[in-house]
């Protein structure tokens, strides 16, 4: 069966009305019939047949001229369409995971198919990328680039490709979900290269998780997840029972040492290993897990993975305050008080205005015996303040003022949820309402008692408060049953404040609901945990207990934060995604100079870009600068304040932007990540098997905005005229043979 593209439909445009056309056709048919009978009587049917056939053809040509058939053709309105194709040339594209051909070779085959299918509609520009971008021609075969900087390639396309009508991506997705701040303003079609991992024989270090920052001389726990594909294959399963795993440590001074060697059993397809490590020195410590690769495996690229941990010099002081003793205090004291880098002090009322103080040995806690310190600056000795759930009416006015000033001047605050927290405690009418990162409507407690599993939004996974916790949730989810991490009660959060960020959610049948929410206030940081049952995790399965301890330790550190700057400019850094094409933001507060004008810039190897500054809602004299990194290496951030035309103050910081050392080592095709990326600009992702379907959809997209033109068959150059000439010549020749000329 011919497709419409091969046998297009004809459009008939007769020169006569239907009745006149029917009369002409009948007359012509009658004329041919009469002449055919006359010739048959004179020469016989056999000799007359060629002449009759030639005359029938002449009549058909005449009718064709009267009916004037035309072929519809599409042509672009305006200039020819432009298509940009980005082809992944990283090391992971070199593996042969299907039909003994590499992903790169199969991507080139898709590229050739696109050339053939779209040649008449659009011009194709082809760029290649790995950890950098090559415009045509592709990179040399001996190039050593191995990483997949997909976000950087898309950002380069957005900045340098100019106007394109569609963007095609041929890639396996890389190691990290790409989050470029900008994409070309065109539909994105992603062809996900890579075979189904179920067909592989391979082992991998799937992840390594740990806190992003700790205090020096602190012991922390690293969690490594190892995975095997094809463990049921004969001869391969036997090699998985004892695989050597090595943990390496690179110290801030550059020296490296092997810390530990263990044996892992991957016969079941997965193994989770936990390693206690210690960071004695200030600076960045790098830990690397290596898993032995067996013979015949798909690739050794994914058998190592690294994690960086920054060790800081000072311990943090955390103060817990409540006028109602809750079940969470005991577990919080265990989680925070047993961390050698955190000094945990609890202050709670036991009756009347009598208070109990639980402080570390040797700590000066005399000022707490009379309650929460209210003298100016008294709370500043604490890096983080945890507030239990109790009614707002139990606060004293000077206590609320002290807490507001503490946070405004740079302190960190964490709210705990419960029956008497937030609306349930009447805080909507209190002076502390601005410190709660959502709108309080009143009407009593919003605590809902139902079990709901947790999730961390992908956009928040790198936030210091929850970094590394998504892996623990995923591990618990794979275990299923009672091992899943759920909340049994939580406060409903309805309308977030403009500057709020959701860090943890619960997944309800009605949809997702925020549980951990963060917002800035003045120079400080506020976190609200909308539940009073997280303490149940501490006595639950190992994954839940680990999640509880890590969450509260990281939350205390994130709330403590770090404020930089001078007399007039105070800068707080939000997020830590210093990756190529990654994003972070700086929150800048102007102190004592409300009429100052600000200008922020980011300088890299490609030049200087001016950063827009947007006001932070509900926070006076505070602005946010969003940074997106175009290049690797040093990126210099600078913000200057000018008053009355004269420089007032300047803040500068150099940010080192680099991918993780093992970028490009995740070999599984990242269909879900590329699907989300394509959806940002109205496109979609396809598997290799759907490449033909992708080409069809591309053709439809590129033909949008074209016009349909009718090309007359009769007016075709030479075709119709040659047919008429050939027919008349044949009639003349046949008549000569019959002596009719």
Secondary structure as the mmCIF struct_conf table of DSSP 4:
data_model
#
loop_
_struct_conf.conf_type_id
_struct_conf.id
_struct_conf.beg_label_comp_id
_struct_conf.beg_label_asym_id
_struct_conf.beg_label_seq_id
_struct_conf.end_label_comp_id
_struct_conf.end_label_asym_id
_struct_conf.end_label_seq_id
TURN_TY1_P TURN_TY1_P1 UNK A 4 UNK A 6
BEND BEND1 UNK A 7 UNK A 7
HELX_LH_PP_P HELX_LH_PP_P1 UNK A 8 UNK A 9
STRN STRN1 UNK A 10 UNK A 11
BEND BEND2 UNK A 15 UNK A 16
HELX_RH_AL_P HELX_RH_AL_P1 UNK A 18 UNK A 43
HELX_RH_AL_P HELX_RH_AL_P2 UNK A 45 UNK A 67
STRN STRN2 UNK A 70 UNK A 76
BEND BEND3 UNK A 77 UNK A 79
HELX_LH_PP_P HELX_LH_PP_P2 UNK A 80 UNK A 80
STRN STRN3 UNK A 81 UNK A 88
BEND BEND4 UNK A 90 UNK A 90
HELX_RH_3T_P HELX_RH_3T_P1 UNK A 91 UNK A 94
STRN STRN4 UNK A 96 UNK A 98
TURN_TY1_P TURN_TY1_P2 UNK A 99 UNK A 100
STRN STRN5 UNK A 101 UNK A 102
HELX_RH_AL_P HELX_RH_AL_P3 UNK A 103 UNK A 118
TURN_TY1_P TURN_TY1_P3 UNK A 119 UNK A 121
STRN STRN6 UNK A 122 UNK A 129
BEND BEND5 UNK A 130 UNK A 132
STRN STRN7 UNK A 133 UNK A 134
HELX_LH_PP_P HELX_LH_PP_P3 UNK A 135 UNK A 135
BEND BEND6 UNK A 136 UNK A 137
HELX_LH_PP_P HELX_LH_PP_P4 UNK A 138 UNK A 140
TURN_TY1_P TURN_TY1_P4 UNK A 141 UNK A 142
HELX_RH_AL_P HELX_RH_AL_P4 UNK A 150 UNK A 160
BEND BEND7 UNK A 161 UNK A 161
BEND BEND8 UNK A 165 UNK A 165
STRN STRN8 UNK A 166 UNK A 171
BEND BEND9 UNK A 175 UNK A 176
BEND BEND10 UNK A 181 UNK A 181
BEND BEND11 UNK A 185 UNK A 186
STRN STRN9 UNK A 187 UNK A 192
HELX_RH_3T_P HELX_RH_3T_P2 UNK A 197 UNK A 199
STRN STRN10 UNK A 202 UNK A 209
BEND BEND12 UNK A 212 UNK A 212
STRN STRN11 UNK A 213 UNK A 215
BEND BEND13 UNK A 216 UNK A 217
STRN STRN12 UNK A 218 UNK A 229
TURN_TY1_P TURN_TY1_P5 UNK A 231 UNK A 232
BEND BEND14 UNK A 233 UNK A 233
TURN_TY1_P TURN_TY1_P6 UNK A 234 UNK A 236
HELX_RH_3T_P HELX_RH_3T_P3 UNK A 237 UNK A 239
BEND BEND15 UNK A 240 UNK A 242
STRN STRN13 UNK A 243 UNK A 250
TURN_TY1_P TURN_TY1_P7 UNK A 252 UNK A 253
BEND BEND16 UNK A 254 UNK A 254
STRN STRN14 UNK A 256 UNK A 264
TURN_TY1_P TURN_TY1_P8 UNK A 267 UNK A 268
BEND BEND17 UNK A 269 UNK A 269
STRN STRN15 UNK A 270 UNK A 279
BEND BEND18 UNK A 281 UNK A 282
STRN STRN16 UNK A 283 UNK A 291
HELX_LH_PP_P HELX_LH_PP_P5 UNK A 292 UNK A 294
TURN_TY1_P TURN_TY1_P9 UNK A 295 UNK A 296
BEND BEND19 UNK A 298 UNK A 298
BEND BEND20 UNK A 300 UNK A 300
TURN_TY1_P TURN_TY1_P10 UNK A 301 UNK A 302
BEND BEND21 UNK A 303 UNK A 303
STRN STRN17 UNK A 304 UNK A 312
BEND BEND22 UNK A 313 UNK A 314
STRN STRN18 UNK A 316 UNK A 322
BEND BEND23 UNK A 323 UNK A 324
TURN_TY1_P TURN_TY1_P11 UNK A 327 UNK A 327
HELX_RH_AL_P HELX_RH_AL_P5 UNK A 328 UNK A 337
TURN_TY1_P TURN_TY1_P12 UNK A 338 UNK A 338
TURN_TY1_P TURN_TY1_P13 UNK A 340 UNK A 341
STRN STRN19 UNK A 342 UNK A 351
TURN_TY1_P TURN_TY1_P14 UNK A 352 UNK A 353
STRN STRN20 UNK A 354 UNK A 358
TURN_TY1_P TURN_TY1_P15 UNK A 361 UNK A 362
HELX_RH_3T_P HELX_RH_3T_P4 UNK A 366 UNK A 368
TURN_TY1_P TURN_TY1_P16 UNK A 369 UNK A 370
BEND BEND24 UNK A 371 UNK A 372
BEND BEND25 UNK A 375 UNK A 375
TURN_TY1_P TURN_TY1_P17 UNK A 376 UNK A 377
HELX_RH_3T_P HELX_RH_3T_P5 UNK A 378 UNK A 381
BEND BEND26 UNK A 383 UNK A 383
STRN STRN21 UNK A 384 UNK A 387
HELX_RH_3T_P HELX_RH_3T_P6 UNK A 392 UNK A 394
BEND BEND27 UNK A 395 UNK A 395
HELX_RH_AL_P HELX_RH_AL_P6 UNK A 397 UNK A 408
TURN_TY1_P TURN_TY1_P18 UNK A 409 UNK A 410
STRN STRN22 UNK A 412 UNK A 416
BEND BEND28 UNK A 418 UNK A 418
TURN_TY1_P TURN_TY1_P19 UNK A 419 UNK A 420
BEND BEND29 UNK A 421 UNK A 421
HELX_RH_3T_P HELX_RH_3T_P7 UNK A 422 UNK A 425
TURN_TY1_P TURN_TY1_P20 UNK A 426 UNK A 426
HELX_RH_3T_P HELX_RH_3T_P8 UNK A 427 UNK A 429
BEND BEND30 UNK A 430 UNK A 430
TURN_TY1_P TURN_TY1_P21 UNK A 431 UNK A 432
HELX_RH_3T_P HELX_RH_3T_P9 UNK A 433 UNK A 435
BEND BEND31 UNK A 436 UNK A 437
STRN STRN23 UNK A 438 UNK A 439
BEND BEND32 UNK A 443 UNK A 444
STRN STRN24 UNK A 447 UNK A 448
STRN STRN25 UNK A 452 UNK A 455
HELX_RH_3T_P HELX_RH_3T_P10 UNK A 458 UNK A 460
TURN_TY1_P TURN_TY1_P22 UNK A 461 UNK A 462
BEND BEND33 UNK A 463 UNK A 463
TURN_TY1_P TURN_TY1_P23 UNK A 464 UNK A 468
HELX_RH_AL_P HELX_RH_AL_P7 UNK A 469 UNK A 479
HELX_RH_3T_P HELX_RH_3T_P11 UNK A 481 UNK A 483
BEND BEND34 UNK A 484 UNK A 484
STRN STRN26 UNK A 486 UNK A 487
BEND BEND35 UNK A 488 UNK A 488
STRN STRN27 UNK A 490 UNK A 491
STRN STRN28 UNK A 495 UNK A 496
TURN_TY1_P TURN_TY1_P24 UNK A 498 UNK A 499
STRN STRN29 UNK A 501 UNK A 508
TURN_TY1_P TURN_TY1_P25 UNK A 509 UNK A 510
STRN STRN30 UNK A 511 UNK A 521
TURN_TY1_P TURN_TY1_P26 UNK A 522 UNK A 523
STRN STRN31 UNK A 524 UNK A 529
BEND BEND36 UNK A 532 UNK A 532
TURN_TY1_P TURN_TY1_P27 UNK A 534 UNK A 534
HELX_RH_AL_P HELX_RH_AL_P8 UNK A 535 UNK A 538
TURN_TY1_P TURN_TY1_P28 UNK A 539 UNK A 539
BEND BEND37 UNK A 540 UNK A 540
HELX_RH_AL_P HELX_RH_AL_P9 UNK A 542 UNK A 560
STRN STRN32 UNK A 563 UNK A 565
BEND BEND38 UNK A 567 UNK A 568
STRN STRN33 UNK A 569 UNK A 574
BEND BEND39 UNK A 579 UNK A 579
TURN_TY1_P TURN_TY1_P29 UNK A 580 UNK A 581
STRN STRN34 UNK A 583 UNK A 590
BEND BEND40 UNK A 592 UNK A 592
TURN_TY1_P TURN_TY1_P30 UNK A 594 UNK A 595
STRN STRN35 UNK A 597 UNK A 604
TURN_TY1_P TURN_TY1_P31 UNK A 605 UNK A 606
STRN STRN36 UNK A 607 UNK A 611
HELX_LH_PP_P HELX_LH_PP_P6 UNK A 612 UNK A 612
STRN STRN37 UNK A 613 UNK A 615
HELX_LH_PP_P HELX_LH_PP_P7 UNK A 616 UNK A 616
TURN_TY1_P TURN_TY1_P32 UNK A 617 UNK A 618
BEND BEND41 UNK A 619 UNK A 619
TURN_TY1_P TURN_TY1_P33 UNK A 620 UNK A 621
STRN STRN38 UNK A 622 UNK A 628
BEND BEND42 UNK A 631 UNK A 632
STRN STRN39 UNK A 633 UNK A 643
TURN_TY1_P TURN_TY1_P34 UNK A 644 UNK A 645
STRN STRN40 UNK A 646 UNK A 657
TURN_TY1_P TURN_TY1_P35 UNK A 661 UNK A 664
BEND BEND43 UNK A 668 UNK A 668
HELX_RH_AL_P HELX_RH_AL_P10 UNK A 671 UNK A 679
TURN_TY1_P TURN_TY1_P36 UNK A 680 UNK A 682
STRN STRN41 UNK A 684 UNK A 687
HELX_RH_3T_P HELX_RH_3T_P12 UNK A 688 UNK A 690
HELX_RH_AL_P HELX_RH_AL_P11 UNK A 691 UNK A 703
TURN_TY1_P TURN_TY1_P37 UNK A 704 UNK A 705
STRN STRN42 UNK A 706 UNK A 712
BEND BEND44 UNK A 713 UNK A 713
TURN_TY1_P TURN_TY1_P38 UNK A 714 UNK A 715
BEND BEND45 UNK A 716 UNK A 716
TURN_TY1_P TURN_TY1_P39 UNK A 717 UNK A 718
HELX_RH_AL_P HELX_RH_AL_P12 UNK A 719 UNK A 737
TURN_TY1_P TURN_TY1_P40 UNK A 738 UNK A 739
#
